[in-house]
Amino acid sequence: MIVSNVSLSGCADFNSALCAGAGEGHLGGGSYRTALTPTGNLVVAVCLGFIGTFGLINNLLVLVLFCRYKMLRSPINLLLMNISISDLLVCVLGTPFSFAASTQGRWLIGERGCVWYGFANSLCGIVSLISLAVLSYERYSTMMAPTEADSSNYRKISLGIIMSWAYSLIWTLPPLFGWSHYGPEGPGTTCSVDWTAKTANNISYIICLFIFCLIVPFLVIVFCYGKLLSAIRQVSGINASMSRKREQRVLFMVVIMVMCYLICWLPYGIMALLATFGPPGLVTPEASIIPSVLAKTSTVINPVIYVFMNKQFYRCFQALLQCEAPRRGSSLKSSSKVPTKAMRGIAGTGPRRTNEFLFMVASLGQPAATVPRLGLSCEPTIDITKAPSSDNKPVVVSLVAHRDG
């Protein structure tokens, strides 16, 4: 995880109060006191309790919906399940121990427990970040593909999920074998990578971790969603009012995704760099706990943004609460299956062909009904006599046949 850390190796120069307690725990294998006041520990405990409770509930609910409703078991939703599982593991393997440490004012599970905590939470946190990048790329590649996505093909998504875990292991195993190391961070209520050791070994690892586990996923997310938004903007040639509505909706979703990513993870990165390259004592224990808490809020925010703002999941959630079958709209195919080339039988190319393609792209986040393949004597037209409905139902595509000659 990327956050300012107070390690035993940097005790002499950083915070004597924390290091004295940490040294006792380190030498004796027991617990050590934190550097926060009782009030500070209480505030942190309340925040962690809120995050742990709602993160656990949100992610468990996502898994229940996925298991309960067969219609949700599409490739794109399988990737969302991977994000929820990694966030759920953080709520189970990390938050309870830091919450207990805050309530008691000391780390409770010793040095080995600290190393395990740092490794497990770093692993799950990076899996979540990489999965968000894979999700954005999958949406981009599906929308821009020349053929219709196959909703029964799980191979591509399965490879993406395996890659996210393997990639995370590549960057979280090295501290266990000597390339940097895990230890207490901030005021001593959590553990992570050592950000304060000024050795070449530690600095090289931190630079690589910052670039490949924070900056690269962020650039992938911005690029993919930026390309999709650019394509949707070009659909204005078909129906200006419909285009503006969809463009605003997608733009809102993209901005929310990017902003939440930055709010949760950018403070981690900034604090890590300040602790690594700044003078000793620049980052206080009180300040360093804030990025750690913000990063853990991603376990609460991710299910809300990527799942419950999805109409298909939301309708199933409503059905689960009301103990009834989902509404008919939720039975439509997943938005990952956008028939970008269902009209490949259409004659002619050029601007009109581009507009037809972009019209299908504009269905991002909206289930799209399968469009039958047409012969050369047919062409699609958009029914612009009806204003977009308030419940965001799929746009009607009317088909007009023309006789040759």
Secondary structure, 3 states (H helix, E strand, C coil): CCCCCCCHHHCCCCCHHHHHHHHHHHHHCCCEECCCCHHHHHHHHHHHHHHHHHHHHHHHHHHHHHHHCHHHCCHHHHHHHHHHHHHHHHHHHCHHHHHHHHHHCEECCHHHHHHHHHHHHHHHHHHHHHHHHHHHHHHHHHHHCCCCCCCCCCHHHHHHHHHHHHHHHHHHCHHHHCCCCEEEECCCCEEEECCCCCCHHHHHHHHHHHHHHHHHHHHHHHHHHHHHHHHHHHHHHCCHHHHHHHHHHHHHHHHHHHHHHHHHHHHHHHHHHHHHHCCCCCCCHHHHHHHHHHHHCHHHHHHHHHHHCCHHHHHHHHHHHHCCCCCHHHHCCCCCCCCCCCCCCCCCCCHHHHHHHHHHHCCCCCCCCCCCCCCCCEEEEECCCCCCCCCCCCCCEEEEECCCC
